[in-house]
Amino acid sequence: MKLLHTSDWHVGKVLKGQSRVDEHLLVLRDIVAVAEAEKPDLVVVAGDLYDTVAPSAEVEKIVVRALSALRRHAAAVVVVAGNHDNGARLDALRSWADEAGITLRGTLGKPEDHVVRGVTSQGEHWRLAALPFLSQRYAVRASEMFDLTAAEASATYADHVARLVAALTADFDDGSETVNLVTTHLTVVGGKLGGGERDAHTIEAYAVPASIFPASTHYVALGHLHRRQQVPGPCPVHYCGSPLAIDFGEEENQPSVSIVDISARTAAKVRAVPIESALPLRTVRGTLIDLSLLKVDPEAWLRVYVKERPRAGLKEDVQELLPRALEVRIDAEALPALETAARPEGSTGRSPRELFAEYLASRNVADDAVAGLFNELYEEVVGA
């Protein structure tokens, strides 16, 4: 069978105030084109369809249309919620999804509701354990649904997830000629961060070992880490990565989706299909003169570390040179070392102008306009 693995769309993402809706439309169009060309038996979307739990109507429409388009070119589509998604809100779409032939799993229910089964056009049977993202607090509630003991319910997050996966994959080693699959949205020990993930849900307390997946699993389709990678484990454990760079920390990632050729008797063969329409994110450094001479991709969004002293209007000067600079920062490493002269004790006998000038010096700001504005404001206050 053939599987298309994608995740971490983050539709609705705003980068430094810049909407990325137009980018997402192009990226999702490309993913649909891959499905049209590959004609997969199954598409798995492993969480984080949205960037926020309260997406706008426009963003929801984009995601629903993308899923519908994928279903037109695939025999089955299965979607699980990620930590950025509102699981209950996804579940509210299940009536529509069921009619469209799309399986949505936003929150955890009974175990049997999370094992999806299918048969390819070639007659090959497959089953997929589909587990949505679980926070620490909901992992305990989920454990109650799976009839765990009180002692088991007080275990670590990794222990909870391991028991849930074990319950969902209990039949994987039954000797049948069935392709066994798992999809979920979590951090697996050994995985490398892509750079734009939410820290609270990637810290050690949320990391689980790859050993929770049984060796009888033919492929584990993960979401959450935005870098495409395979994690060592008892079976093939893969992150497909995000189809576009979510933040500047991900500028070195290669946006793609994964195509997996797999059978019950052969190892999974995984290949990346690049998503070419994803706009690049780039970090550049230099003085204003350096930046004026810089040759960059005209479509790239930029983060600029400028090698100048802080002053009013510097950001605007940079953006005049580089209109696609979304973030402008002072390159602190390039600034000359500040003199460590002894500071006068207290402020007695020193004017506000002197104190403000000392503050500017401590911040390595040499800007007569800022000092002049302070003087004007001070005169107004004193005059009043």
Number of C-alpha atoms within 10 A of each C-alpha: 20 20 25 29 27 26 30 29 26 25 25 23 21 14 14 11 9 10 13 16 16 9 16 24 17 16 22 25 17 20 22 21 15 21 23 16 10 15 18 25 22 25 25 24 28 31 31 26 28 24 21 16 17 14 16 13 8 10 21 16 11 18 20 15 13 16 20 18 18 27 22 16 21 22 18 22 25 21 26 29 33 30 25 21 23 20 22 14 14 19 19 12 15 16 12 14 19 11 9 15 16 21 23 25 24 26 21 24 13 11 18 10 13 20 16 15 15 17 17 15 10 8 9 15 18 20 18 24 25 30 30 26 29 26 14 16 9 14 21 21 13 22 20 14 14 17 10 16 10 10 7 15 18 13 11 16 20 19 17 22 25 18 16 20 21 16 14 22 22 10 13 21 13 9 8 10 12 20 24 24 23 25 26 25 26 25 24 26 17 14 19 16 19 22 19 18 19 12 10 9 19 17 10 13 13 19 18 20 18 21 14 18 21 20 14 18 21 23 26 24 26 28 34 30 26 27 25 24 17 17 19 16 18 15 19 21 21 23 28 31 29 28 30 28 25 27 18 18 16 22 20 14 20 22 27 26 24 23 23 21 17 18 19 18 10 10 14 19 14 20 14 17 17 17 21 15 17 22 20 22 21 19 16 15 18 18 15 16 10 12 19 13 10 14 7 13 12 11 11 15 24 23 20 24 21 24 20 17 18 20 14 13 9 17 18 13 12 21 16 12 15 19 13 16 21 16 18 19 15 18 17 15 9 15 14 9 9 10 9 7 6 6 7 8 6 7 10 7 6 10 10 13 14 11 12 14 18 14 12 16 14 12 12 18 18 15 14 12 12 15 15 12 11 16 15 11 11 14 11 10 9 7 7 6
